[in-house]
Structures are given as structure tokens and as C-alpha cells.
Amino acid sequence: TAPAAARIADNVTALSFTDTPAVAGLYFYGITALDGALNESPLSQGVYALNDRLPPSAAIRFTTAQPVGPGLYRPELLLSEVLAVPPIMTFTPQGGQPTALNLEGVTATLWRATVTITAGTPSGTANFAFQGTDLAGNVGTSLSSRTLTVDVVGPRGTGGLSKASPVGPGPLEVSLELDEPS
């Protein structure tokens, strides 16, 4: 069912009118005018405007399981809507400073970044941040899946033998105990 039309202004004497809709949505406008004898014109051709009050948001999709070690990674930034300008995305290693990432547009709402983890990148929780401006000028920073677990330190192991040294002939069991899962 089509929404009902409603008169939003009477007695407007200017050649323009500013409407501020109460809620976001698609609005259609038609205009009539009165002449000096108070005869109303037919309804004008309709025009429409989308009132967007919601800022854009994004989510990060990782193509690699976590934790990640040294290497090159390509997280994807999924946007809730088309932006007016390319998004901004930063990467901050644990205890480090944010670094702007170069983004490659795959589609209007999918962007791909490149993150390089080196042996010198601190292990721990790294964070991503996002900023985007939509076509209505709303600025958004809401980002889900914003963390990446980095582990650039290999496991530490302790070895053991089933017999004390010196050992004679026969089987010898060698064991290894690690400080983290392998």
C-alpha cells in the first residue's frame, strides 16, 4: 500500500521551503500554488529525497585464522553503505601507534587492506579503527570485529629423557613440553 500524502505547509509565499523530516526515510514532494483568485494549480511532478540520519558502520572479515604470526595479511572491510569518499582504516599493534592502511576498493562496500606482521611486531591484541562519511555527510566510526591476535614468539620447550645420562643400549624416550599449544 502506498503511503498517504500529507500537506506539510500552507501559506508559503517564498519560492522555496525547507522541510526537516522527523525520521529517516524516503520522502516524496509535490507542490501546488494558488493564483490571485485562489485557484489551486494541479499537483506538480513529484520529486523525492532520501533522509539519511544513520552514520555508516563497518565490520572486518579476516581470511586467516587467529592468532597470526609474521606474514602478509589481507583483512576485508565490509561497509554498511556506499561512502562519499574512500574509508580510512588504521592498524594499531599492542602498545604501538596507529598506522593508516592502504585500502583497495573491491566493490563500493568492500575494501581490502594489507597488514604486514614482522618478527618485531609486538605480540598481543592489535586493533583496527575505521572512519567513513556516507553520501548524506554522516560520519561513522563503528567497527565490529576490530581486534587481531598477534603472536610472533614461538613456543618455548623443555626437553626430557626417559633415562639418566649416560645411557646404555636400548630404547630412549625423548619428550618435549611446550609453554603454549603447538
C-alpha positions, 0 to 999 in steps of 0.5 A, a space after each residue: 500500500 502506498 503511503 498517504 500524502 500529507 500537506 506539510 505547509 500552507 501559506 508559503 509565499 517564498 519560492 522555496 521551503 525547507 522541510 526537516 523530516 522527523 525520521 529517516 526515510 524516503 520522502 516524496 514532494 509535490 507542490 501546488 500554488 494558488 493564483 490571485 483568485 485562489 485557484 489551486 494549480 494541479 499537483 506538480 511532478 513529484 520529486 523525492 529525497 532520501 533522509 539519511 540520519 544513520 552514520 555508516 558502520 563497518 565490520 572486518 572479515 579476516 581470511 586467516 585464522 587467529 592468532 597470526 604470526 609474521 606474514 602478509 595479511 589481507 583483512 576485508 572491510 565490509 561497509 554498511 553503505 556506499 561512502 562519499 569518499 574512500 574509508 580510512 582504516 588504521 592498524 594499531 599493534 599492542 602498545 604501538 601507534 596507529 598506522 593508516 592502511 592502504 585500502 583497495 576498493 573491491 566493490 563500493 562496500 568492500 575494501 581490502 587492506 594489507 597488514 604486514 606482521 614482522 618478527 618485531 611486531 609486538 605480540 598481543 591484541 592489535 586493533 583496527 579503527 575505521 572512519 567513513 562519511 556516507 553520501 548524506 555527510 554522516 560520519 561513522 566510526 563503528 567497527 565490529 570485529 576490530 581486534 587481531 591476535 598477534 603472536 610472533 614468539 614461538 613456543 618455548 620447550 623443555 626437553 626430557 629423557 626417559 633415562 639418566 645420562 649416560 645411557 646404555 643400549 636400548 630404547 630412549 624416550 625423548 619428550 618435549 613440553 611446550 609453554 603454549 599449544 603447538 
